[in-house]
């Protein structure tokens, strides 16, 4: 696997990294600040699970503290956690990873994202990115001096990543293909046949694949998740990013991980040593308990999220708001053109008039200001209240228009 050099100079200033200068100009954190000033606001903004961390995971953390297992670990992570990650990958994903050389524990998925881009991308390298997208990738790619080549995804495909669209955008400078499935913000799941098509393309064109699988456990309807690293010829060219934050409602525990060829793990580990040395020790013990312990809690969370998803889809139908069918993850990507407002306008109206926080699509890529991202991370009662408030605002502005 071709990695960037293992050390870098001072960070470069962030500049537009995408083909055509596409750069997110909407600061969605302004909306979060405004929502923080409203005591009755209901937030469908952040992607942090609202359900509690399962008790056996909390108990494992408490036991680690009582037993004094709180000292420093290797930068790569506790051996026990790396072994648990390797077992999980084999059991759930069909991925074979050596826990000693091919797994790196990170301080959350966000750090995993940053480390892998900095270790992999050299100035001028092209990385193919599905659009719309989780824009932390934009910032990391710009910092590394890379160039995003955006591949639009379509509502008629439920926002899956089409191999034919990818193939048309590959150039001699293309080094990396990013696959996020299930996707944030669209909730699209790239189907197995398209994943196989992307894998064949990666082998044919000698591409490295970043497989962001942080939402893999939340799949709905007839969708199927396939890990690209499990396919023939892909283990040696795939970096799998995952973590416990979403699956086990552990966002505050800050444990993510990377699974990749040993040469890449060495490069990413060298960077992590300079960033924060290691992930939190107690959280690592908790994550090992999460991965090796009973998994019924995950299915129970998935069932709850699915019920909320179905309820919100029905409410959007009643409002005359279209959406891409959310086949995975924790979001609904809804089209608001029927309101006569842009997504940014509607977002501010919802917050100002009815204390509801949603995120405009322009925060996930230029050209997406007809869409909003809604989370399903509130109890059903709160989601029903959101739907009532949204309907009031939409009807008010439809009449005014």
SEGUVEX-304433 format. One line per 4 residues: their letters; for each residue x, y, z of C-alpha. Coordinates in Angstrom, 2 decimals. Example, Ala and Ser with C-alpha at 12.3 -4.5 7.8 and 13.67 -1.06 7.14 Angstrom:
! residues 2
AS> 12.30 -4.50 7.80; 13.67 -1.06 7.14
! end
This chain:
! residues 401
XXXX> 0.00 0.00 0.00; 1.36 3.40 -0.99; 1.54 5.61 2.11; 2.59 9.20 2.54
XXXX> 5.77 9.98 4.43; 5.45 9.28 8.15; 6.07 12.86 9.31; 4.89 16.26 8.08
XXXX> 5.70 19.90 8.53; 3.39 22.58 9.88; -0.22 22.36 8.68; -0.99 24.16 5.47
XXXX> -3.88 26.61 5.34; -7.12 24.96 4.31; -8.20 25.88 0.79; -10.84 24.44 -1.53
XXXX> -9.83 20.85 -2.23; -12.65 19.71 -4.45; -12.91 19.58 -8.21; -14.52 22.80 -9.36
XXXX> -13.74 24.56 -6.07; -16.65 22.96 -4.21; -16.22 23.93 -0.60; -18.76 24.06 2.16
XXXX> -19.68 27.68 2.86; -22.46 27.15 5.41; -21.23 26.98 8.98; -23.73 24.61 10.54
XXXX> -22.23 25.24 13.96; -23.86 28.68 13.87; -27.18 26.84 14.03; -26.00 24.81 17.01
XXXX> -25.04 28.01 18.81; -28.46 29.53 18.14; -30.18 26.36 19.31; -28.17 26.50 22.53
XXXX> -29.85 29.81 23.33; -33.32 28.22 23.12; -34.22 26.18 26.21; -37.15 24.45 24.49
XXXX> -35.29 23.57 21.30; -35.47 19.99 20.01; -32.32 19.05 18.15; -32.23 16.75 15.15
XXXX> -28.71 17.98 14.45; -25.85 16.01 15.96; -25.41 12.31 15.21; -24.88 11.27 18.84
XXXX> -27.06 8.33 19.94; -29.53 9.28 22.67; -29.84 5.72 23.99; -27.75 4.73 27.04
XXXX> -24.54 2.77 26.80; -25.44 -0.87 27.60; -24.92 -1.78 31.29; -22.35 -4.55 30.75
XXXX> -20.08 -2.04 28.99; -20.39 0.48 31.81; -19.70 -2.32 34.30; -16.51 -3.27 32.44
XXXX> -15.26 0.31 32.69; -16.07 0.44 36.41; -14.26 -2.85 36.99; -11.19 -1.59 35.15
XXXX> -11.11 1.44 37.44; -11.60 -0.65 40.59; -8.86 -3.06 39.50; -6.43 -0.22 38.78
XXXX> -6.21 -1.04 35.06; -5.90 2.64 34.20; -2.25 2.98 33.18; -0.88 3.84 29.74
XXXX> -1.15 1.46 26.82; 0.79 1.05 23.61; -0.06 3.67 20.99; -1.70 0.95 18.92
XXXX> -4.03 0.13 21.82; -4.59 -2.54 24.45; -3.70 -6.01 23.15; -7.03 -7.24 24.52
XXXX> -8.96 -4.63 22.55; -7.01 -5.19 19.35; -7.70 -8.92 19.66; -11.42 -8.18 20.22
XXXX> -11.45 -5.96 17.12; -9.82 -8.72 15.06; -12.41 -11.22 16.28; -15.24 -8.80 15.49
XXXX> -13.92 -8.17 11.97; -13.66 -11.90 11.26; -17.06 -12.68 12.78; -19.13 -9.82 11.38
XXXX> -17.30 -8.64 8.27; -15.28 -11.54 6.88; -12.10 -9.48 7.29; -8.89 -11.13 8.47
XXXX> -6.65 -8.70 10.41; -3.59 -9.45 12.53; -4.29 -7.74 15.88; -0.59 -7.15 16.47
XXXX> 0.24 -5.43 13.17; -2.94 -4.57 11.27; -5.14 -2.82 13.87; -4.81 0.67 15.37
XXXX> -7.07 1.89 18.18; -7.85 5.61 17.84; -9.40 8.30 20.00; -12.74 8.08 18.26
XXXX> -13.64 7.75 14.61; -12.87 11.41 14.01; -9.21 10.89 14.85; -9.16 7.73 12.74
XXXX> -10.40 9.80 9.80; -7.74 12.46 10.35; -4.87 10.00 10.79; -5.70 7.91 7.75
XXXX> -5.93 10.91 5.43; -2.71 12.47 6.73; -0.85 9.16 6.47; -2.16 8.35 3.02
XXXX> -2.59 11.54 0.97; 0.33 13.47 -0.52; -0.01 16.96 -2.06; -1.72 16.66 -5.43
XXXX> -3.17 13.20 -4.84; -6.79 12.81 -5.92; -9.34 11.10 -3.73; -12.77 10.17 -5.06
XXXX> -15.48 11.22 -2.60; -19.24 10.57 -2.78; -21.36 13.74 -2.77; -23.05 14.82 -0.52
XXXX> -20.65 13.81 2.20; -19.49 14.09 5.80; -17.38 17.21 5.38; -14.74 16.45 7.99
XXXX> -13.17 14.60 5.07; -12.97 17.91 3.18; -10.90 19.51 5.92; -8.57 16.55 6.39
XXXX> -7.97 16.24 2.64; -7.26 19.97 2.30; -4.81 19.83 5.20; -2.93 17.01 3.47
XXXX> -2.85 18.93 0.17; -5.07 16.43 -1.61; -7.79 17.10 -4.14; -11.33 15.81 -3.84
XXXX> -13.01 14.49 -6.96; -16.71 14.51 -6.15; -19.05 11.81 -7.43; -22.70 12.84 -7.21
XXXX> -25.11 10.29 -5.79; -28.77 10.28 -6.83; -32.10 9.99 -5.08; -33.28 7.43 -7.65
XXXX> -30.43 5.18 -6.45; -31.20 5.96 -2.80; -27.83 7.72 -2.81; -25.72 4.59 -3.30
XXXX> -22.28 5.04 -4.92; -22.45 4.00 -8.58; -19.25 2.31 -9.90; -19.89 3.70 -13.41
XXXX> -19.94 7.26 -12.06; -16.70 6.57 -10.21; -15.01 5.09 -13.29; -15.73 8.21 -15.33
XXXX> -13.82 10.37 -12.83; -10.62 8.37 -12.38; -7.47 10.08 -13.68; -3.76 9.22 -13.51
XXXX> -3.62 11.29 -10.27; -6.34 9.28 -8.54; -4.99 7.41 -5.54; -7.92 6.74 -3.22
XXXX> -11.62 5.88 -3.36; -13.74 6.75 -0.31; -16.75 4.51 0.34; -19.05 5.49 3.22
XXXX> -21.81 2.92 3.60; -24.22 3.43 5.27; -23.74 7.05 4.34; -23.80 10.26 6.33
XXXX> -25.84 12.39 5.54; -27.95 10.48 3.01; -28.54 7.15 4.82; -27.77 5.44 1.52
XXXX> -26.39 1.90 1.52; -24.30 0.86 -1.47; -25.67 -2.57 -2.51; -23.42 -5.65 -2.67
XXXX> -23.26 -5.75 -6.48; -22.08 -2.15 -6.60; -19.56 -2.78 -3.81; -18.17 -5.63 -5.89
XXXX> -18.05 -3.30 -8.90; -16.12 -0.71 -6.91; -13.71 -3.40 -5.71; -13.08 -4.59 -9.27
XXXX> -12.46 -1.00 -10.30; -9.99 -0.51 -7.43; -8.03 -3.59 -8.45; -8.07 -2.66 -12.13
XXXX> -6.96 0.96 -11.55; -4.70 0.27 -8.53; -6.69 2.37 -6.07; -6.65 2.32 -2.29
XXXX> -10.12 2.14 -0.74; -11.14 3.81 2.50; -14.18 1.94 3.81; -15.95 4.04 6.44
XXXX> -18.29 1.54 8.12; -19.16 3.41 11.31; -22.93 2.89 10.76; -22.73 -0.73 9.59
XXXX> -24.97 -2.20 12.30; -27.98 -0.03 11.50; -29.39 -1.50 8.29; -33.09 -1.43 7.40
XXXX> -35.61 -3.01 5.06; -33.96 -5.32 2.53; -30.58 -3.55 2.46; -27.37 -5.55 2.89
XXXX> -23.98 -4.37 4.05; -20.82 -5.86 2.50; -17.34 -4.96 3.74; -15.18 -4.25 0.72
XXXX> -12.04 -5.53 2.50; -13.61 -9.01 2.59; -13.69 -9.27 -1.20; -10.97 -11.01 -3.25
XXXX> -7.88 -8.89 -3.79; -9.09 -6.09 -1.50; -7.51 -6.77 1.91; -4.15 -5.45 0.74
XXXX> -5.63 -2.22 -0.62; -8.38 -1.36 1.90; -8.36 0.71 5.09; -11.46 -0.03 7.17
XXXX> -12.58 2.70 9.58; -14.97 1.80 12.37; -15.60 2.31 16.08; -17.93 1.72 18.99
XXXX> -19.47 5.20 19.18; -22.61 4.60 17.12; -23.06 0.85 17.51; -22.95 0.84 21.32
XXXX> -24.05 4.44 22.06; -20.51 5.33 23.19; -19.77 8.62 21.43; -18.32 10.16 24.61
XXXX> -16.03 7.20 25.27; -13.90 8.09 22.21; -12.86 4.74 20.75; -12.46 4.16 17.03
XXXX> -10.16 1.92 15.06; -8.47 1.32 11.74; -7.81 -2.08 10.16; -5.35 -2.06 7.28
XXXX> -2.11 -3.56 5.95; 0.75 -3.41 8.43; 2.71 -0.82 6.43; -0.16 1.65 6.69
XXXX> -0.78 0.95 10.38; 2.89 1.79 11.06; 2.53 5.13 9.26; -0.72 6.02 11.04
XXXX> 0.72 4.96 14.41; 3.70 7.29 13.95; 1.27 10.16 13.47; -0.87 9.16 16.44
XXXX> 2.20 9.17 18.69; 2.54 12.89 17.94; -1.17 13.67 18.33; -2.20 12.12 21.66
XXXX> -0.10 8.97 22.26; -3.04 6.62 22.96; -6.80 6.29 23.29; -8.25 6.49 26.84
XXXX> -7.36 3.32 28.75; -10.63 2.81 30.63; -12.60 3.39 27.43; -10.50 0.72 25.73
XXXX> -11.48 -1.85 28.37; -15.11 -0.85 27.88; -14.81 -1.20 24.10; -13.34 -4.69 24.46
XXXX> -16.37 -5.65 26.57; -18.65 -4.14 23.93; -17.15 -6.12 21.07; -16.75 -9.43 22.91
XXXX> -19.92 -9.22 25.01; -23.59 -9.90 24.23; -24.79 -8.27 21.02; -28.55 -8.36 21.61
XXXX> -28.34 -4.74 22.77; -27.25 -3.69 19.27; -30.26 -5.32 17.65; -32.53 -3.70 20.23
XXXX> -31.10 -0.27 19.38; -31.50 -0.99 15.66; -35.13 -1.93 16.23; -35.78 1.32 18.13
XXXX> -34.12 3.42 15.44; -36.07 1.61 12.74; -39.35 2.42 14.49; -38.39 6.10 14.70
XXXX> -37.29 6.08 11.06; -40.61 4.67 9.89; -42.55 7.16 11.99; -40.61 10.15 10.62
XXXX> -40.98 8.91 7.05; -44.76 8.76 7.55; -44.75 12.29 8.97; -42.72 13.61 6.04
XXXX> -45.14 11.91 3.66; -48.00 13.76 5.34; -46.14 17.05 4.92; -45.50 16.39 1.22
XXXX> -41.73 16.27 1.79; -39.78 13.82 -0.34; -36.66 11.93 0.75; -34.18 9.31 -0.29
XXXX> -35.20 6.03 1.31; -33.00 5.72 4.42; -31.64 2.19 4.21; -29.00 2.53 6.91
XXXX> -27.53 4.76 9.57; -29.20 7.32 11.80; -30.48 10.01 9.40; -33.14 10.95 6.88
XXXX> -32.11 13.11 3.90; -35.20 15.06 2.92; -35.92 17.27 -0.10; -37.61 20.56 0.83
XXXX> -38.15 22.13 -2.60; -41.93 21.80 -2.17; -41.79 24.35 0.66; -40.65 27.15 -1.64
XXXX> -37.64 27.71 0.63; -34.02 26.68 0.43; -32.86 24.24 3.06; -30.82 26.97 4.74
XXXX> -33.84 29.29 4.88; -36.07 26.53 6.22; -33.49 25.56 8.85; -33.37 29.09 10.21
XXXX> -37.16 29.45 10.10; -37.62 26.18 11.99; -35.20 27.29 14.67; -36.48 30.85 14.92
XXXX> -40.20 30.11 14.81; -40.59 26.67 16.38; -37.32 25.85 18.20; -36.42 22.91 15.95
XXXX> -32.84 22.27 14.84; -32.19 20.48 11.55; -29.15 20.81 9.33; -29.27 22.27 5.80
XXXX> -27.83 20.22 2.97; -25.43 23.02 2.07; -23.45 21.96 5.14; -22.72 18.66 3.38
XXXX> -21.62 20.01 0.01; -22.35 22.82 -2.40; -25.41 22.23 -4.54; -27.40 20.45 -1.84
XXXX> -29.40 23.36 -0.43; -32.67 21.71 -1.42; -32.08 19.04 1.22; -32.03 18.82 5.00
XXXX> -30.57 16.17 7.28; -32.78 14.94 10.11; -31.51 12.60 12.80; -33.65 9.90 14.41
XXXX> -31.84 10.34 17.72; -34.71 11.55 19.85; -37.52 9.59 21.53; -40.61 9.06 19.38
XXXX> -42.55 11.58 21.45; -39.98 14.26 20.67; -39.93 13.31 17.00; -43.70 13.63 16.81
XXXX> -43.44 17.06 18.37; -40.79 18.00 15.81; -43.10 16.86 13.01; -45.93 18.98 14.41
XXXX> -43.71 22.04 14.61; -42.25 21.45 11.16; -45.70 21.14 9.63; -46.69 24.51 11.11
XXXX> -43.66 26.28 9.66; -43.97 24.63 6.26; -47.68 25.38 5.97; -47.12 28.98 7.07
XXXX> -44.50 29.60 4.38; -46.36 27.71 1.69; -49.34 30.00 2.26; -47.11 33.06 2.28
X> -45.44 31.95 -0.96
! end
